Amino acid sequence: MSIKIGIIGGSGLYKVGIIKDIEEIDVETPFGKPSAKITLGKIEGTEVAFLPRHGKNHQFPPHKVNYRANVFAMKECGVAYLISTAAVGSLKKEIKPCDFVIADQLIDRTSKRETTFFDEGIVVHAGFADPFCKTLSNLAFKVVKEQGLDAHIGTYICMEGPQFSTRAESNLYRNWNIDVIGMTLAPEAKLAREAEMCLCGILTVTDYDCWYEGEDVVSVSSVVENLKKNDKNMADIIKKLVPKIKYKRTCECKNALENAVITPPNQITKIGNQQVNRILLKRFLK
């Protein structure tokens, strides 16, 4: 399978019709089923694989999404460049609802997520200092700006959810100088790194969380309303970005496991999950 570009996001991207020549396939993974069938198709003539993170009917809450199956399924489809789109709350006044943020750094405050493929007899310590691919992220930022949209580069904090923040938590994160808050990007970033994918997070701001006095407390209805306002903008960004991802990968993402595997190579074939080893560690098994 020659698919190189994957998109994980909301079902809104699927519904706006930017993906043509659609084919849906089931992908089996060692970690169970992904959130939905993988949609293969083309955006502006470029092959893509798309997966709705929360399922087609948004039935999986953030702490119950099978992130390992989702990212592994993308790897099985041949994805090397992964675009994650997500809704976020703003922790800074200048980052307004309906603005876009390209994730640059990440703080993980979750505790219930599976965030590694390697937990069966193999020790892997992948570097994660810069959790998002700078080349792909810079390209995405440029595309957003070219669309005439308000764009920012910022730090994302991933909370457990599914509840929204307390005021005390929201103000704590502001004191940490964090830009936006969400519930999904941390496990995807960690797993994409282990899968040696280039990842960028394109985030749409839906609210001011609950710190901003004078604003209504964040609610599902306000989040959905602002998401719908930005559906077309997000679709336009993806349409412009995907055809530009034709560069040869020279970043560190593609070699993330090069010096990360601690277990001796002659033991890798004897222990752990064999399908995981075959897909993610194939160059160590020669």
MIDOSE-1310 file (N, C-alpha, C; in nm, 2 decimals, decimal comma, always signed):
residues 286
msik	+0,09/-0,12/+0,00/+0,00/+0,00/+0,00/+0,09/+0,12/+0,00; +0,06/+0,22/-0,09/+0,15/+0,33/-0,11/+0,11/+0,46/-0,04; +0,00/+0,46/+0,04/-0,05/+0,58/+0,11/+0,07/+0,63/+0,20; +0,09/+0,76/+0,19/+0,20/+0,82/+0,27/+0,15/+0,92/+0,37
igii	+0,03/+0,98/+0,34/-0,03/+1,09/+0,43/-0,15/+1,04/+0,50; -0,15/+1,05/+0,63/-0,27/+1,01/+0,71/-0,32/+1,13/+0,78; -0,45/+1,13/+0,81/-0,52/+1,24/+0,88/-0,61/+1,17/+0,99; -0,59/+1,21/+1,11/-0,67/+1,17/+1,22/-0,74/+1,30/+1,27
ggsg	-0,88/+1,30/+1,27/-0,95/+1,42/+1,32/-1,09/+1,39/+1,34; -1,17/+1,50/+1,34/-1,31/+1,49/+1,36/-1,39/+1,44/+1,24; -1,51/+1,39/+1,26/-1,59/+1,34/+1,15/-1,63/+1,46/+1,06; -1,61/+1,58/+1,10/-1,64/+1,70/+1,01/-1,57/+1,70/+0,88
lykv	-1,44/+1,66/+0,89/-1,36/+1,65/+0,77/-1,41/+1,55/+0,67; -1,47/+1,44/+0,72/-1,52/+1,34/+0,63/-1,65/+1,39/+0,57; -1,73/+1,47/+0,64/-1,86/+1,51/+0,60/-1,86/+1,62/+0,50; -1,75/+1,71/+0,50/-1,74/+1,82/+0,41/-1,71/+1,78/+0,27
giik	-1,67/+1,65/+0,25/-1,65/+1,60/+0,11/-1,52/+1,64/+0,04; -1,41/+1,66/+0,12/-1,29/+1,70/+0,05/-1,21/+1,57/+0,01; -1,25/+1,46/+0,06/-1,19/+1,33/+0,02/-1,27/+1,27/-0,09; -1,20/+1,24/-0,21/-1,27/+1,19/-0,33/-1,22/+1,04/-0,35
diee	-1,30/+0,97/-0,43/-1,27/+0,83/-0,47/-1,25/+0,74/-0,34; -1,35/+0,75/-0,26/-1,34/+0,69/-0,12/-1,36/+0,54/-0,13; -1,27/+0,47/-0,05/-1,29/+0,33/-0,02/-1,26/+0,31/+0,13; -1,35/+0,24/+0,19/-1,33/+0,21/+0,34/-1,28/+0,07/+0,36
idve	-1,18/+0,06/+0,44/-1,12/-0,08/+0,47/-1,11/-0,10/+0,62; -1,12/-0,23/+0,65/-1,10/-0,27/+0,79/-0,95/-0,30/+0,80; -0,89/-0,25/+0,91/-0,75/-0,28/+0,94/-0,74/-0,35/+1,07; -0,69/-0,47/+1,08/-0,67/-0,54/+1,20/-0,53/-0,50/+1,26
tpfg	-0,53/-0,48/+1,40/-0,41/-0,44/+1,46/-0,39/-0,53/+1,59; -0,27/-0,54/+1,64/-0,25/-0,62/+1,76/-0,31/-0,56/+1,88; -0,37/-0,44/+1,87/-0,42/-0,37/+1,98/-0,57/-0,35/+1,97; -0,63/-0,43/+1,89/-0,78/-0,42/+1,87/-0,81/-0,34/+1,75
kpsa	-0,94/-0,30/+1,75/-0,99/-0,22/+1,63/-0,97/-0,07/+1,65; -0,93/+0,00/+1,54/-0,93/+0,14/+1,55/-1,07/+0,20/+1,56; -1,08/+0,33/+1,58/-1,21/+0,39/+1,61/-1,31/+0,37/+1,50; -1,27/+0,35/+1,38/-1,36/+0,32/+1,26/-1,28/+0,26/+1,15
kitl	-1,35/+0,23/+1,04/-1,28/+0,18/+0,92/-1,19/+0,29/+0,87; -1,08/+0,26/+0,81/-0,99/+0,36/+0,75/-1,05/+0,40/+0,62; -1,06/+0,53/+0,59/-1,11/+0,58/+0,47/-0,99/+0,61/+0,38; -0,98/+0,54/+0,27/-0,88/+0,57/+0,17/-0,94/+0,65/+0,06
gkie	-0,87/+0,75/+0,01/-0,92/+0,84/-0,10/-0,81/+0,93/-0,14; -0,86/+1,04/-0,21/-0,77/+1,14/-0,26/-0,81/+1,28/-0,22; -0,72/+1,36/-0,19/-0,74/+1,51/-0,17/-0,66/+1,58/-0,27; -0,73/+1,65/-0,36/-0,66/+1,73/-0,46/-0,56/+1,63/-0,54
gtev	-0,60/+1,51/-0,56/-0,53/+1,41/-0,64/-0,42/+1,34/-0,56; -0,40/+1,37/-0,43/-0,30/+1,30/-0,35/-0,37/+1,20/-0,26; -0,31/+1,08/-0,26/-0,37/+0,97/-0,18/-0,35/+1,00/-0,03; -0,46/+0,97/+0,04/-0,46/+0,99/+0,19/-0,53/+0,87/+0,25
aflp	-0,51/+0,86/+0,38/-0,59/+0,77/+0,47/-0,64/+0,86/+0,58; -0,77/+0,84/+0,61/-0,84/+0,92/+0,71/-0,91/+0,84/+0,81; -0,90/+0,88/+0,94/-0,97/+0,81/+1,05/-1,03/+0,91/+1,14; -1,16/+0,90/+1,17/-1,23/+0,98/+1,27/-1,19/+0,93/+1,41
rhgk	-1,12/+1,01/+1,48/-1,06/+0,98/+1,61/-1,17/+0,92/+1,71; -1,28/+0,98/+1,71/-1,38/+0,94/+1,81/-1,49/+0,85/+1,75; -1,46/+0,79/+1,63/-1,56/+0,71/+1,57/-1,65/+0,80/+1,48; -1,72/+0,73/+1,38/-1,80/+0,81/+1,29/-1,91/+0,88/+1,36
nhqf	-1,96/+0,83/+1,47/-2,07/+0,89/+1,54/-2,03/+0,96/+1,67; -1,90/+0,98/+1,68/-1,84/+1,04/+1,80/-1,88/+0,97/+1,93; -1,86/+0,84/+1,92/-1,91/+0,75/+2,03/-1,80/+0,72/+2,13; -1,67/+0,75/+2,10/-1,56/+0,72/+2,19/-1,51/+0,84/+2,27
pphk	-1,52/+0,85/+2,40/-1,47/+0,97/+2,47/-1,32/+0,97/+2,47; -1,26/+1,08/+2,50/-1,11/+1,09/+2,48/-1,03/+0,98/+2,56; -1,08/+0,95/+2,68/-1,00/+0,85/+2,76/-1,03/+0,71/+2,71; -1,12/+0,69/+2,62/-1,15/+0,55/+2,57/-1,11/+0,53/+2,43
vnyr	-1,06/+0,63/+2,36/-1,01/+0,61/+2,22/-0,90/+0,51/+2,22; -0,90/+0,42/+2,13/-0,80/+0,32/+2,11/-0,68/+0,38/+2,03; -0,60/+0,46/+2,09/-0,50/+0,54/+2,02/-0,40/+0,44/+1,96; -0,36/+0,34/+2,03/-0,26/+0,25/+1,97/-0,31/+0,18/+1,84
anvf	-0,44/+0,14/+1,85/-0,49/+0,08/+1,72/-0,50/+0,18/+1,61; -0,54/+0,31/+1,65/-0,55/+0,41/+1,54/-0,42/+0,44/+1,47; -0,31/+0,46/+1,55/-0,19/+0,50/+1,49/-0,12/+0,37/+1,42; -0,14/+0,26/+1,48/-0,08/+0,14/+1,42/-0,15/+0,11/+1,29
amke	-0,28/+0,13/+1,28/-0,36/+0,11/+1,16/-0,30/+0,20/+1,05; -0,27/+0,33/+1,09/-0,22/+0,42/+0,99/-0,08/+0,37/+0,94; +0,00/+0,32/+1,03/+0,13/+0,27/+0,99/+0,11/+0,15/+0,90; +0,02/+0,06/+0,92/-0,01/-0,05/+0,83/-0,05/+0,00/+0,69
cgva	-0,11/+0,12/+0,69/-0,15/+0,17/+0,56/-0,04/+0,25/+0,49; +0,08/+0,25/+0,55/+0,19/+0,31/+0,48/+0,21/+0,46/+0,51; +0,14/+0,51/+0,62/+0,15/+0,65/+0,65/+0,29/+0,69/+0,71; +0,35/+0,79/+0,65/+0,47/+0,84/+0,71/+0,45/+0,99/+0,76
ylis	+0,35/+1,06/+0,70/+0,32/+1,19/+0,75/+0,18/+1,19/+0,81; +0,17/+1,23/+0,93/+0,04/+1,22/+1,00/+0,00/+1,36/+1,04; -0,12/+1,40/+1,00/-0,19/+1,52/+1,04/-0,29/+1,49/+1,14; -0,28/+1,55/+1,26/-0,39/+1,54/+1,37/-0,46/+1,67/+1,38
taav	-0,59/+1,67/+1,36/-0,67/+1,79/+1,38/-0,75/+1,77/+1,51; -0,77/+1,88/+1,58/-0,84/+1,87/+1,71/-0,89/+2,00/+1,76; -0,99/+2,00/+1,84/-1,05/+2,12/+1,90/-0,97/+2,14/+2,03; -0,95/+2,27/+2,07/-0,88/+2,31/+2,19/-0,94/+2,43/+2,25
gslk	-0,92/+2,44/+2,38/-0,95/+2,56/+2,45/-0,83/+2,66/+2,46; -0,85/+2,79/+2,46/-0,74/+2,88/+2,47/-0,71/+2,92/+2,61; -0,59/+2,93/+2,64/-0,54/+2,98/+2,78/-0,48/+3,12/+2,77; -0,49/+3,18/+2,66/-0,44/+3,32/+2,64/-0,54/+3,40/+2,56
keik	-0,56/+3,53/+2,61/-0,66/+3,62/+2,55/-0,64/+3,64/+2,40; -0,51/+3,65/+2,36/-0,48/+3,68/+2,22/-0,51/+3,56/+2,13; -0,52/+3,44/+2,18/-0,56/+3,32/+2,10/-0,71/+3,31/+2,11; -0,78/+3,35/+2,01/-0,93/+3,37/+2,02/-1,00/+3,25/+1,96
pcdf	-1,12/+3,23/+2,01/-1,21/+3,13/+1,95/-1,21/+3,14/+1,79; -1,20/+3,03/+1,72/-1,19/+3,02/+1,58/-1,06/+3,05/+1,52; -0,96/+3,09/+1,60/-0,82/+3,09/+1,56/-0,77/+2,95/+1,54; -0,65/+2,94/+1,47/-0,58/+2,81/+1,46/-0,45/+2,82/+1,53
viad	-0,41/+2,70/+1,58/-0,28/+2,69/+1,65/-0,21/+2,56/+1,60; -0,09/+2,58/+1,56/+0,00/+2,47/+1,52/+0,08/+2,43/+1,65; +0,06/+2,30/+1,69/+0,13/+2,26/+1,82/+0,28/+2,25/+1,80; +0,35/+2,31/+1,90/+0,49/+2,31/+1,89/+0,55/+2,23/+2,01
qlid	+0,49/+2,24/+2,13/+0,53/+2,16/+2,24/+0,41/+2,10/+2,31; +0,44/+2,01/+2,40/+0,34/+1,92/+2,46/+0,36/+1,90/+2,61; +0,26/+1,91/+2,69/+0,26/+1,86/+2,83/+0,15/+1,76/+2,84; +0,19/+1,64/+2,90/+0,09/+1,53/+2,91/+0,05/+1,52/+3,06
rtsk	-0,08/+1,55/+3,08/-0,14/+1,53/+3,22/-0,23/+1,41/+3,23; -0,23/+1,33/+3,13/-0,32/+1,21/+3,13/-0,26/+1,10/+3,21; -0,35/+1,00/+3,25/-0,30/+0,89/+3,33/-0,36/+0,76/+3,29; -0,46/+0,76/+3,20/-0,54/+0,64/+3,17/-0,51/+0,59/+3,03
rett	-0,41/+0,65/+2,96/-0,39/+0,62/+2,82/-0,28/+0,52/+2,80; -0,29/+0,44/+2,70/-0,18/+0,35/+2,66/-0,09/+0,43/+2,56; +0,03/+0,46/+2,59/+0,11/+0,55/+2,51/+0,24/+0,49/+2,45; +0,25/+0,36/+2,45/+0,36/+0,30/+2,38/+0,32/+0,17/+2,32
ffde	+0,38/+0,13/+2,21/+0,36/+0,00/+2,15/+0,44/-0,11/+2,21; +0,54/-0,07/+2,29/+0,64/-0,16/+2,33/+0,63/-0,19/+2,48; +0,54/-0,28/+2,52/+0,53/-0,31/+2,66/+0,53/-0,46/+2,69; +0,59/-0,53/+2,59/+0,59/-0,68/+2,61/+0,74/-0,73/+2,59
givv	+0,82/-0,71/+2,69/+0,95/-0,77/+2,69/+1,06/-0,70/+2,61; +1,02/-0,58/+2,55/+1,12/-0,50/+2,48/+1,12/-0,36/+2,54; +1,24/-0,31/+2,56/+1,25/-0,18/+2,62/+1,29/-0,08/+2,51; +1,21/+0,02/+2,49/+1,23/+0,12/+2,38/+1,22/+0,26/+2,45
hagf	+1,32/+0,35/+2,43/+1,31/+0,48/+2,49/+1,33/+0,58/+2,37; +1,22/+0,62/+2,31/+1,23/+0,71/+2,19/+1,25/+0,85/+2,24; +1,33/+0,93/+2,17/+1,35/+1,07/+2,20/+1,22/+1,14/+2,18; +1,19/+1,24/+2,27/+1,06/+1,31/+2,25/+1,07/+1,46/+2,29
adpf	+1,19/+1,51/+2,28/+1,22/+1,65/+2,32/+1,13/+1,74/+2,24; +1,12/+1,72/+2,11/+1,04/+1,80/+2,02/+0,93/+1,70/+1,96; +0,81/+1,70/+2,02/+0,71/+1,60/+1,99/+0,65/+1,61/+1,86; +0,66/+1,73/+1,79/+0,60/+1,74/+1,66/+0,71/+1,77/+1,55
cktl	+0,69/+1,72/+1,43/+0,78/+1,74/+1,33/+0,79/+1,89/+1,29; +0,91/+1,94/+1,30/+0,92/+2,09/+1,27/+0,90/+2,12/+1,12; +0,95/+2,03/+1,03/+0,93/+2,05/+0,89/+0,78/+2,05/+0,85; +0,71/+1,95/+0,90/+0,57/+1,94/+0,86/+0,49/+2,05/+0,93
snla	+0,52/+2,08/+1,06/+0,45/+2,18/+1,13/+0,47/+2,32/+1,07; +0,59/+2,35/+1,03/+0,62/+2,48/+0,97/+0,55/+2,50/+0,84; +0,54/+2,39/+0,76/+0,46/+2,39/+0,64/+0,31/+2,42/+0,67; +0,26/+2,35/+0,77/+0,12/+2,37/+0,80/+0,09/+2,51/+0,85
fkvv	+0,18/+2,57/+0,93/+0,17/+2,71/+0,97/+0,16/+2,80/+0,85; +0,25/+2,78/+0,76/+0,26/+2,87/+0,64/+0,13/+2,86/+0,56; +0,07/+2,74/+0,55/-0,05/+2,72/+0,47/-0,17/+2,79/+0,54; -0,17/+2,78/+0,68/-0,28/+2,85/+0,75/-0,27/+3,00/+0,73
keqg	-0,15/+3,05/+0,74/-0,13/+3,20/+0,72/-0,17/+3,24/+0,58; -0,14/+3,16/+0,48/-0,17/+3,19/+0,34/-0,32/+3,19/+0,32; -0,40/+3,13/+0,41/-0,54/+3,13/+0,40/-0,60/+3,25/+0,46; -0,52/+3,34/+0,51/-0,56/+3,46/+0,57/-0,63/+3,45/+0,71
ldah	-0,59/+3,33/+0,78/-0,65/+3,30/+0,91/-0,56/+3,34/+1,02; -0,61/+3,37/+1,13/-0,53/+3,40/+1,25/-0,46/+3,27/+1,30; -0,33/+3,27/+1,30/-0,26/+3,14/+1,33/-0,16/+3,17/+1,44; -0,13/+3,07/+1,52/-0,04/+3,08/+1,63/+0,04/+2,95/+1,64
igty	+0,16/+2,96/+1,70/+0,24/+2,84/+1,73/+0,24/+2,83/+1,88; +0,21/+2,71/+1,94/+0,20/+2,71/+2,08/+0,21/+2,58/+2,15; +0,22/+2,58/+2,28/+0,23/+2,46/+2,36/+0,09/+2,41/+2,40; +0,07/+2,28/+2,38/-0,06/+2,21/+2,41/-0,04/+2,13/+2,54
icme	-0,14/+2,14/+2,62/-0,15/+2,05/+2,74/-0,26/+1,96/+2,72; -0,24/+1,83/+2,75/-0,34/+1,73/+2,73/-0,39/+1,69/+2,86; -0,52/+1,72/+2,89/-0,58/+1,68/+3,02/-0,65/+1,55/+3,00; -0,69/+1,48/+3,11/-0,75/+1,35/+3,10/-0,89/+1,36/+3,05
gpqf	-0,97/+1,45/+3,10/-1,11/+1,46/+3,06/-1,19/+1,33/+3,11; -1,31/+1,31/+3,07/-1,38/+1,39/+2,97/-1,44/+1,52/+3,03; -1,43/+1,55/+3,16/-1,48/+1,67/+3,21/-1,39/+1,79/+3,17; -1,44/+1,91/+3,16/-1,36/+2,02/+3,13/-1,28/+2,06/+3,26
stra	-1,19/+2,16/+3,25/-1,11/+2,20/+3,36/-1,19/+2,27/+3,47; -1,13/+2,27/+3,59/-1,18/+2,36/+3,70/-1,11/+2,49/+3,67; -1,17/+2,60/+3,74/-1,10/+2,73/+3,73/-0,96/+2,73/+3,78; -0,94/+2,65/+3,89/-0,81/+2,64/+3,95/-0,71/+2,58/+3,85
esnl	-0,75/+2,47/+3,79/-0,66/+2,41/+3,69/-0,63/+2,50/+3,57; -0,74/+2,56/+3,52/-0,72/+2,65/+3,41/-0,62/+2,76/+3,44; -0,63/+2,82/+3,56/-0,54/+2,93/+3,59/-0,40/+2,88/+3,62; -0,39/+2,75/+3,68/-0,26/+2,69/+3,69/-0,19/+2,68/+3,56
yrnw	-0,26/+2,63/+3,46/-0,20/+2,61/+3,33/-0,16/+2,74/+3,27; -0,24/+2,84/+3,29/-0,20/+2,98/+3,24/-0,07/+3,02/+3,31; -0,05/+2,99/+3,44/+0,07/+3,03/+3,51/+0,19/+2,96/+3,45; +0,17/+2,84/+3,39/+0,27/+2,76/+3,33/+0,30/+2,82/+3,19
nidv	+0,23/+2,92/+3,15/+0,25/+2,98/+3,01/+0,22/+2,88/+2,90; +0,12/+2,80/+2,92/+0,07/+2,71/+2,82/-0,03/+2,79/+2,73; -0,04/+2,75/+2,61/-0,12/+2,82/+2,51/-0,27/+2,76/+2,50; -0,27/+2,63/+2,48/-0,40/+2,57/+2,45/-0,42/+2,44/+2,53
igmt	-0,54/+2,40/+2,55/-0,57/+2,27/+2,62/-0,66/+2,18/+2,55; -0,63/+2,05/+2,55/-0,72/+1,96/+2,48/-0,71/+1,82/+2,55; -0,77/+1,72/+2,49/-0,78/+1,59/+2,55/-0,73/+1,47/+2,47; -0,66/+1,49/+2,36/-0,63/+1,38/+2,27/-0,49/+1,37/+2,21
lape	-0,42/+1,48/+2,21/-0,30/+1,49/+2,12/-0,18/+1,42/+2,18; -0,17/+1,41/+2,31/-0,05/+1,35/+2,38/-0,03/+1,20/+2,34; -0,13/+1,11/+2,35/-0,10/+0,97/+2,31/-0,07/+0,96/+2,16; -0,14/+1,04/+2,08/-0,11/+1,03/+1,94/+0,03/+1,07/+1,91
akla	+0,08/+1,18/+1,97/+0,22/+1,22/+1,95/+0,32/+1,12/+1,99; +0,30/+1,06/+2,11/+0,40/+0,96/+2,16/+0,40/+0,84/+2,07; +0,28/+0,79/+2,02/+0,27/+0,67/+1,94/+0,32/+0,70/+1,80; +0,30/+0,82/+1,75/+0,35/+0,86/+1,62/+0,50/+0,86/+1,62
reae	+0,56/+0,90/+1,72/+0,70/+0,90/+1,73/+0,76/+0,76/+1,73; +0,70/+0,67/+1,81/+0,74/+0,53/+1,80/+0,72/+0,47/+1,67; +0,62/+0,52/+1,59/+0,59/+0,46/+1,46/+0,68/+0,54/+1,35; +0,77/+0,63/+1,40/+0,86/+0,70/+1,31/+0,78/+0,78/+1,21
mclc	+0,67/+0,84/+1,25/+0,59/+0,93/+1,16/+0,63/+1,07/+1,18; +0,62/+1,15/+1,08/+0,62/+1,30/+1,10/+0,48/+1,34/+1,14; +0,47/+1,41/+1,25/+0,34/+1,45/+1,30/+0,33/+1,60/+1,31; +0,21/+1,66/+1,27/+0,18/+1,79/+1,30/+0,04/+1,80/+1,36
gilt	+0,02/+1,89/+1,46/-0,11/+1,91/+1,52/-0,17/+2,04/+1,47; -0,28/+2,03/+1,40/-0,35/+2,15/+1,35/-0,48/+2,17/+1,44; -0,48/+2,27/+1,53/-0,57/+2,28/+1,63/-0,67/+2,40/+1,61; -0,79/+2,38/+1,62/-0,89/+2,49/+1,61/-0,94/+2,53/+1,75
vtdy	-0,94/+2,65/+1,78/-0,98/+2,71/+1,91/-1,13/+2,72/+1,91; -1,19/+2,66/+2,01/-1,34/+2,67/+2,03/-1,38/+2,75/+2,14; -1,30/+2,78/+2,24/-1,34/+2,85/+2,36/-1,22/+2,91/+2,44; -1,25/+2,98/+2,55/-1,15/+3,03/+2,63/-1,13/+2,94/+2,76
dcwy	-1,16/+2,81/+2,75/-1,16/+2,73/+2,87/-1,25/+2,80/+2,97; -1,21/+2,80/+3,10/-1,30/+2,86/+3,20/-1,24/+2,97/+3,28; -1,12/+3,01/+3,24/-1,04/+3,11/+3,32/-1,08/+3,26/+3,29; -1,14/+3,28/+3,17/-1,16/+3,42/+3,12/-1,29/+3,47/+3,18
eged	-1,28/+3,57/+3,27/-1,40/+3,63/+3,33/-1,47/+3,71/+3,22; -1,60/+3,70/+3,22/-1,68/+3,77/+3,12/-1,72/+3,68/+3,01; -1,66/+3,57/+2,99/-1,70/+3,47/+2,89/-1,78/+3,37/+2,96; -1,88/+3,31/+2,88/-1,96/+3,20/+2,93/-1,86/+3,08/+2,96
vvsv	-1,90/+3,01/+3,07/-1,82/+2,89/+3,10/-1,83/+2,79/+2,98; -1,72/+2,73/+2,95/-1,71/+2,64/+2,83/-1,82/+2,53/+2,84; -1,89/+2,51/+2,73/-1,99/+2,41/+2,72/-1,98/+2,33/+2,59; -2,04/+2,22/+2,59/-2,04/+2,14/+2,46/-2,10/+2,22/+2,35
ssvv	-2,21/+2,29/+2,38/-2,28/+2,36/+2,27/-2,19/+2,47/+2,21; -2,12/+2,54/+2,29/-2,03/+2,64/+2,24/-1,91/+2,58/+2,16; -1,86/+2,47/+2,21/-1,75/+2,40/+2,14/-1,80/+2,36/+2,00; -1,92/+2,29/+1,99/-1,97/+2,24/+1,87/-2,00/+2,36/+1,77
enlk	-2,06/+2,47/+1,82/-2,09/+2,58/+1,74/-1,96/+2,64/+1,67; -1,86/+2,66/+1,75/-1,73/+2,71/+1,69/-1,66/+2,61/+1,60; -1,68/+2,48/+1,63/-1,62/+2,38/+1,54/-1,69/+2,39/+1,41; -1,82/+2,41/+1,41/-1,89/+2,41/+1,28/-1,85/+2,54/+1,20
kndk	-1,83/+2,65/+1,27/-1,78/+2,77/+1,21/-1,65/+2,75/+1,13; -1,57/+2,67/+1,19/-1,43/+2,65/+1,13/-1,42/+2,53/+1,04; -1,53/+2,45/+1,02/-1,52/+2,33/+0,94/-1,47/+2,36/+0,80; -1,52/+2,47/+0,74/-1,47/+2,50/+0,60/-1,33/+2,55/+0,60
nmad	-1,29/+2,63/+0,70/-1,15/+2,67/+0,71/-1,06/+2,55/+0,73; -1,09/+2,46/+0,81/-1,01/+2,34/+0,83/-1,00/+2,26/+0,71; -1,11/+2,24/+0,64/-1,11/+2,17/+0,51/-1,02/+2,24/+0,41; -1,03/+2,37/+0,40/-0,94/+2,44/+0,31/-0,80/+2,43/+0,34
iikk	-0,76/+2,43/+0,47/-0,62/+2,41/+0,51/-0,57/+2,28/+0,47; -0,65/+2,17/+0,49/-0,61/+2,04/+0,46/-0,60/+2,02/+0,31; -0,69/+2,08/+0,23/-0,68/+2,07/+0,08/-0,56/+2,14/+0,03; -0,51/+2,25/+0,09/-0,39/+2,32/+0,05/-0,27/+2,25/+0,10
lvpk	-0,27/+2,19/+0,22/-0,15/+2,13/+0,28/-0,11/+2,00/+0,22; -0,21/+1,91/+0,20/-0,18/+1,78/+0,15/-0,10/+1,77/+0,02; -0,13/+1,85/-0,08/-0,05/+1,84/-0,20/+0,09/+1,89/-0,19; +0,12/+1,97/-0,08/+0,25/+2,02/-0,06/+0,34/+1,93/+0,01
ikyk	+0,29/+1,82/+0,06/+0,37/+1,72/+0,14/+0,43/+1,62/+0,04; +0,53/+1,68/-0,03/+0,59/+1,60/-0,13/+0,75/+1,59/-0,11; +0,79/+1,66/+0,00/+0,93/+1,67/+0,02/+0,99/+1,54/+0,08; +1,12/+1,52/+0,06/+1,18/+1,40/+0,11/+1,21/+1,42/+0,26
rtce	+1,18/+1,32/+0,34/+1,20/+1,33/+0,48/+1,35/+1,33/+0,52; +1,39/+1,44/+0,58/+1,53/+1,45/+0,63/+1,53/+1,47/+0,78; +1,42/+1,48/+0,84/+1,40/+1,51/+0,98/+1,44/+1,38/+1,07; +1,45/+1,40/+1,20/+1,48/+1,29/+1,29/+1,36/+1,20/+1,31
ckna	+1,24/+1,24/+1,27/+1,12/+1,16/+1,30/+1,14/+1,02/+1,23; +1,20/+1,01/+1,11/+1,20/+0,89/+1,04/+1,30/+0,79/+1,10; +1,39/+0,83/+1,19/+1,48/+0,75/+1,25/+1,47/+0,75/+1,41; +1,34/+0,77/+1,45/+1,32/+0,78/+1,60/+1,36/+0,66/+1,68
lena	+1,36/+0,54/+1,62/+1,39/+0,42/+1,69/+1,54/+0,38/+1,67; +1,61/+0,45/+1,60/+1,75/+0,41/+1,56/+1,84/+0,38/+1,68; +1,83/+0,47/+1,78/+1,91/+0,44/+1,90/+1,82/+0,43/+2,02; +1,70/+0,39/+2,00/+1,60/+0,39/+2,11/+1,58/+0,25/+2,17
vitp	+1,62/+0,14/+2,09/+1,59/+0,01/+2,14/+1,70/-0,05/+2,22; +1,67/-0,07/+2,35/+1,77/-0,12/+2,45/+1,79/-0,27/+2,44; +1,68/-0,34/+2,41/+1,69/-0,49/+2,41/+1,78/-0,54/+2,29; +1,87/-0,63/+2,31/+1,96/-0,68/+2,21/+1,88/-0,73/+2,09
pnqi	+1,92/-0,70/+1,96/+1,85/-0,74/+1,84/+1,82/-0,89/+1,83; +1,91/-0,97/+1,88/+1,88/-1,12/+1,87/+1,77/-1,17/+1,96; +1,73/-1,08/+2,05/+1,62/-1,12/+2,14/+1,49/-1,06/+2,09; +1,49/-0,97/+2,00/+1,37/-0,90/+1,96/+1,27/-1,00/+1,89
tkig	+1,33/-1,09/+1,81/+1,25/-1,19/+1,74/+1,19/-1,30/+1,83; +1,24/-1,30/+1,95/+1,20/-1,41/+2,04/+1,10/-1,37/+2,15; +1,09/-1,24/+2,17/+1,00/-1,19/+2,27/+0,91/-1,08/+2,22; +0,81/-1,05/+2,30/+0,72/-0,94/+2,27/+0,62/-0,97/+2,16
nqqv	+0,55/-0,87/+2,12/+0,44/-0,89/+2,02/+0,50/-0,90/+1,88; +0,49/-1,01/+1,81/+0,56/-1,03/+1,69/+0,51/-0,94/+1,57; +0,38/-0,91/+1,57/+0,33/-0,82/+1,47/+0,38/-0,68/+1,48; +0,39/-0,64/+1,61/+0,45/-0,50/+1,64/+0,59/-0,50/+1,60
nril	+0,67/-0,60/+1,63/+0,81/-0,61/+1,60/+0,83/-0,61/+1,45; +0,75/-0,68/+1,38/+0,76/-0,69/+1,23/+0,74/-0,56/+1,16; +0,64/-0,49/+1,21/+0,60/-0,36/+1,15/+0,69/-0,24/+1,19; +0,72/-0,23/+1,32/+0,79/-0,12/+1,37/+0,94/-0,13/+1,38
lkrf	+0,98/-0,26/+1,39/+1,13/-0,28/+1,42/+1,19/-0,36/+1,31; +1,13/-0,36/+1,19/+1,17/-0,45/+1,08/+1,32/-0,43/+1,05; +1,37/-0,31/+1,05/+1,51/-0,29/+1,01/+1,61/-0,34/+1,12; +1,56/-0,37/+1,24/+1,64/-0,43/+1,34/+1,65/-0,58/+1,33
lk	+1,56/-0,64/+1,25/+1,54/-0,78/+1,25/+1,61/-0,85/+1,13; +1,69/-0,77/+1,06/+1,76/-0,83/+0,94/+1,85/-0,94/+0,98
